[in-house]
Amino acid sequence: MSTPVTSDRPVARLRRPRRLQAPKMPRLPRRNRELLSDDEIVPWSILDKLGLAAAWFCGLLLCAIAASIVLYMLVRGIQYVKLDALFEHPVVLSTTQSSGTVGGYLDPIEGTLILTALGTLFALPIGVAIAVWLSEYARPAWLARAVESGVEIVAGTPTIVLAIFGLLVFSQGSLGFLSFTAEGGAVFGRSFFIAGIMMSLIALPLIVGATREALQSIPAHVREASYALGKDKISTIRRVLLPASRKGIATGTTLGMGRIAGDTAIVILLLGGTLTLESQGSTPVLGTLRGTGSTLTSYVYANSPAGEGNAPEKAYAAAFILLMVVIAMNFVVDLFSRKRSDPWAR
């Protein structure tokens, strides 16, 4: 039986490689804040000081005006608002008496929410689509310029003109399924559907502008990174750009909702201006949308000294409720937009 041959040489052992450590960089000296001496500093001119003072004055004046409006409506509205009146229907009195001076605010509140939801539902997808096309495609160039001009024209058109135009268009017999129709077949061109369509034109420029600004603020390398991963343009827009533009879209939507909830001309001409909701047909939801009604703005006008109701206390209460409704809608939209913050907005 053979035995293994042993050697007196030392056995080499493998050592673990040492971790490479970054060399310690020398500590930079603290920045000298006094970069310029007193002799090198150029003093402000009188015009610069006056411009800065005017900017401060305008900013503080705007804050003071906004605070005054909120506090005034808060003080005057709380005096006349009753919680039980929020769930009561307004009562229309006889023609020999002033109408709209008794009852609650349930129908105007419901009309405000319905009209705001309809106008936003029509304006949001169209506005986002126009903004995406103008920012990411804009071809052909002449059509892009025409669309931009059209958006600016709509933004500058008075709402009373939009209301008259909507009344002229939707009074046609072929569009009678959208509005209130008399027994003889006459189309009045007044309904929540029609008022919501024309209200969407008010919110459309705001949504387009805010969405375009949000899309243009996204760096170009984000799009290039998406293309490098094999995504096409549509997938990049849907999965990268639109989620990153969430805050801008929410801002435009909030501004549009405020404009819709605060308009009066379209409500009076295209919604009928009735204090209560009057359905058209027996279908519950569709009948309400085809019928007439009122909002808080028309309710305020009807009960103001300039209207027929001549009940300033109810006008103050309805204005306070309208302010609270707009603030609540803005808070809800802002809450949804904060779920995914924009990483490039910082």
LOBA-771139 format. One line per field, with one value per residue (C-alpha): residue number from 1; x negated, y, z negated; residue in three letters. Coordinates in pm, whole numbers. Layout:
seq = [NUM:...]
east = [X:...]
north = [Y:...]
up = [Z:...]
type = [ala:...]
***
This chain:
seq = [1:2:3:4:5:6:7:8:9:10:11:12:13:14:15:16:17:18:19:20:21:22:23:24:25:26:27:28:29:30:31:32:33:34:35:36:37:38:39:40:41:42:43:44:45:46:47:48:49:50:51:52:53:54:55:56:57:58:59:60:61:62:63:64:65:66:67:68:69:70:71:72:73:74:75:76:77:78:79:80:81:82:83:84:85:86:87:88:89:90:91:92:93:94:95:96:97:98:99:100:101:102:103:104:105:106:107:108:109:110:111:112:113:114:115:116:117:118:119:120:121:122:123:124:125:126:127:128:129:130:131:132:133:134:135:136:137:138:139:140:141:142:143:144:145:146:147:148:149:150:151:152:153:154:155:156:157:158:159:160:161:162:163:164:165:166:167:168:169:170:171:172:173:174:175:176:177:178:179:180:181:182:183:184:185:186:187:188:189:190:191:192:193:194:195:196:197:198:199:200:201:202:203:204:205:206:207:208:209:210:211:212:213:214:215:216:217:218:219:220:221:222:223:224:225:226:227:228:229:230:231:232:233:234:235:236:237:238:239:240:241:242:243:244:245:246:247:248:249:250:251:252:253:254:255:256:257:258:259:260:261:262:263:264:265:266:267:268:269:270:271:272:273:274:275:276:277:278:279:280:281:282:283:284:285:286:287:288:289:290:291:292:293:294:295:296:297:298:299:300:301:302:303:304:305:306:307:308:309:310:311:312:313:314:315:316:317:318:319:320:321:322:323:324:325:326:327:328:329:330:331:332:333:334:335:336:337:338:339:340:341:342:343:344:345:346]
east = [0:-155:-158:-114:-428:-452:-648:-802:-698:-439:-89:27:356:599:668:990:950:967:1251:1159:1222:1269:990:1076:1125:987:1248:1339:1326:1648:1785:1711:2044:1893:1797:1813:1679:1879:1700:1787:2161:2367:2648:3006:3145:3464:3654:3546:3664:3993:4045:3979:4214:4484:4448:4482:4782:4962:4900:5021:5320:5424:5396:5597:5874:5898:5904:6167:6397:6369:6411:6701:6892:6806:6942:7253:7324:7304:7568:7833:7727:7930:7825:8178:8223:7944:8174:8497:8631:8691:9054:9182:9455:9738:9675:9826:9559:9182:9059:8771:8785:8881:8753:8401:8108:8116:8209:7953:7681:7769:7783:7439:7284:7452:7357:6998:6960:7102:6889:6573:6657:6684:6385:6126:6063:6088:5858:5595:5606:5559:5272:5098:5133:5002:4706:4599:4707:4819:4824:4914:4788:5069:5331:5149:5145:5515:5597:5396:5579:5912:5836:5741:6058:6275:6093:6162:6526:6780:7004:7319:7207:7149:7494:7667:7472:7569:7934:7928:7763:7947:8292:8290:8538:8267:8116:8441:8341:8091:8326:8670:8934:9294:9594:9626:9266:9109:8750:8656:8283:8254:8126:7836:7690:7678:7560:7287:7167:7138:6984:6712:6597:6523:6303:6139:5875:5771:5721:5533:5299:5218:5165:4937:4728:4693:4594:4338:4177:4083:3717:3644:3422:3728:3882:3549:3516:3861:3778:3454:3651:3852:4164:4333:4468:4821:4697:4460:4742:4978:4739:4478:4587:4949:4876:4597:4838:5096:5051:5083:5397:5542:5464:5641:5936:5967:5965:6219:6451:6438:6530:6819:6959:6939:7097:7448:7520:7518:7729:8001:8023:7955:8071:8402:8331:8606:8548:8639:8519:8780:8723:8810:8944:8982:8622:8466:8116:8167:8485:8302:8021:8273:8470:8420:8308:8091:7754:7636:7531:7877:8028:7809:7916:8285:8282:8056:8205:8156:8361:8725:8689:8549:8420:8061:8028:8085:7848:7573:7637:7631:7311:7147:7257:7124:6787:6771:6869:6594:6335:6444:6421:6076:5964:6088:5915:5592:5612:5632:5344:5113:5124:4832:4616:4420:4050:3943:4138:3890]
north = [0:327:639:992:1188:1493:1808:2059:2355:2590:2569:2889:3024:3239:3575:3765:4074:4396:4630:4925:5241:5576:5812:6076:6405:6710:6912:7221:7546:7713:7954:8311:8483:8825:8787:9158:9426:9731:9936:9688:9667:9884:10058:10030:10318:10494:10326:9981:10059:10195:9887:9653:9850:9846:9468:9418:9651:9471:9131:9238:9417:9101:8896:9156:9158:8779:8765:9042:8855:8529:8694:8912:8621:8412:8667:8758:8401:8240:8483:8344:7988:7718:7356:7226:7457:7273:6972:7157:7242:7606:7706:7919:8151:8290:8548:8823:8772:8770:8427:8234:8388:8073:7718:7581:7543:7174:7215:7492:7289:6980:7188:7336:6993:6842:7127:7139:6763:6770:7064:6908:6569:6723:6957:6737:6466:6712:6962:6701:6557:6903:6982:6652:6701:7058:6965:6631:6642:6986:6864:7013:7346:7554:7340:7370:7749:7747:7535:7764:8065:7890:7816:8180:8303:8077:8194:8558:8518:8649:8385:8567:8527:8156:8129:8298:8083:7768:7873:7930:7596:7367:7508:7314:7030:6772:6834:6816:6494:6696:6955:7039:6988:7112:6896:7052:6960:7301:7274:7525:7446:7452:7162:7047:6873:7192:7411:7157:7151:7529:7541:7305:7579:7799:7537:7411:7687:7659:7284:7312:7581:7409:7069:7211:7389:7068:6864:7119:7126:6755:6719:6582:6304:6146:6091:5966:5717:5582:5545:5368:5110:5024:5229:5403:5758:5663:5444:5718:5969:5735:5580:5852:6200:6206:6064:6319:6597:6505:6823:7048:6871:6900:7272:7337:7123:7312:7649:7525:7394:7729:7910:7672:7694:8074:8153:8298:8398:8044:7921:8179:8138:7765:7611:7789:7965:7774:7748:7379:7090:7007:6673:6594:6243:5954:5826:5923:6040:6113:6304:6532:6599:6684:6907:7255:7383:7637:7676:7871:8162:8201:8158:8443:8664:8579:8668:8973:9324:9327:9010:8925:8768:9073:8856:8966:8730:8428:8570:8602:8250:8101:8290:8152:7799:7846:7956:7650:7419:7558:7527:7167:7073:7230:7037:6706:6762:6864:6556:6325:6503:6456:6077:6075:6379:6501:6414:6688:6964:6989]
up = [0:109:-105:37:91:-131:-58:-290:-70:-227:-81:85:-49:148:-5:36:251:63:135:339:145:302:223:-29:142:-26:-207:-15:-201:-291:-39:-116:-111:-81:283:345:128:33:296:573:495:728:537:658:853:756:1041:919:568:696:914:622:399:668:707:333:324:608:454:110:264:449:130:-58:205:207:-173:-186:52:-142:-483:-369:-220:-523:-770:-571:-460:-803:-929:-691:-616:-789:-774:-726:-424:-240:-201:-117:228:317:331:617:501:710:979:765:502:521:622:477:130:-60:-70:-60:176:271:638:710:540:743:1062:991:937:1244:1475:1347:1389:1743:1856:1710:1860:2207:2179:2006:2270:2561:2393:2302:2655:2813:2577:2651:3025:3012:2790:2937:3302:3431:3790:4030:3902:4054:3881:3547:3579:3667:3362:3135:3275:3227:2863:2804:2975:2760:2447:2533:2636:2380:2230:2335:2698:2642:2486:2781:3027:2837:2829:3205:3283:3043:3120:3446:3477:3549:3204:3015:2836:2630:2485:2359:2629:2621:2705:3049:3137:3073:2953:2684:2684:2305:2097:1883:2187:2393:2107:2026:2387:2400:2053:2174:2414:2112:1946:2266:2308:1943:1966:2296:2164:1835:2000:2270:2011:1809:2114:2229:1882:1908:2015:2360:2225:2062:2405:2542:2257:2330:2700:2610:2413:2722:2655:2943:2929:2827:2541:2428:2418:2238:1986:1930:2032:1918:1570:1532:1636:1374:1174:1476:1592:1242:1232:1562:1455:1128:1303:1555:1286:1110:1431:1499:1147:1147:1484:1505:1867:2006:1713:1764:2143:2188:1860:1829:1501:1317:943:932:1148:1411:1583:1944:1981:1740:1745:1408:1507:1876:1805:1560:1805:2079:1845:1710:1373:1197:1031:732:954:1107:760:631:922:880:510:532:535:913:959:903:560:379:92:20:-276:-54:207:-54:-180:170:255:-57:34:388:251:26:313:539:261:194:564:589:281:425:759:586:364:664:837:538:553:795:778:1076:1027:1271:1101:815]
type = [met:ser:thr:pro:val:thr:ser:asp:arg:pro:val:ala:arg:leu:arg:arg:pro:arg:arg:leu:gln:ala:pro:lys:met:pro:arg:leu:pro:arg:arg:asn:arg:glu:leu:leu:ser:asp:asp:glu:ile:val:pro:trp:ser:ile:leu:asp:lys:leu:gly:leu:ala:ala:ala:trp:phe:cys:gly:leu:leu:leu:cys:ala:ile:ala:ala:ser:ile:val:leu:tyr:met:leu:val:arg:gly:ile:gln:tyr:val:lys:leu:asp:ala:leu:phe:glu:his:pro:val:val:leu:ser:thr:thr:gln:ser:ser:gly:thr:val:gly:gly:tyr:leu:asp:pro:ile:glu:gly:thr:leu:ile:leu:thr:ala:leu:gly:thr:leu:phe:ala:leu:pro:ile:gly:val:ala:ile:ala:val:trp:leu:ser:glu:tyr:ala:arg:pro:ala:trp:leu:ala:arg:ala:val:glu:ser:gly:val:glu:ile:val:ala:gly:thr:pro:thr:ile:val:leu:ala:ile:phe:gly:leu:leu:val:phe:ser:gln:gly:ser:leu:gly:phe:leu:ser:phe:thr:ala:glu:gly:gly:ala:val:phe:gly:arg:ser:phe:phe:ile:ala:gly:ile:met:met:ser:leu:ile:ala:leu:pro:leu:ile:val:gly:ala:thr:arg:glu:ala:leu:gln:ser:ile:pro:ala:his:val:arg:glu:ala:ser:tyr:ala:leu:gly:lys:asp:lys:ile:ser:thr:ile:arg:arg:val:leu:leu:pro:ala:ser:arg:lys:gly:ile:ala:thr:gly:thr:thr:leu:gly:met:gly:arg:ile:ala:gly:asp:thr:ala:ile:val:ile:leu:leu:leu:gly:gly:thr:leu:thr:leu:glu:ser:gln:gly:ser:thr:pro:val:leu:gly:thr:leu:arg:gly:thr:gly:ser:thr:leu:thr:ser:tyr:val:tyr:ala:asn:ser:pro:ala:gly:glu:gly:asn:ala:pro:glu:lys:ala:tyr:ala:ala:ala:phe:ile:leu:leu:met:val:val:ile:ala:met:asn:phe:val:val:asp:leu:phe:ser:arg:lys:arg:ser:asp:pro:trp:ala:arg]
***
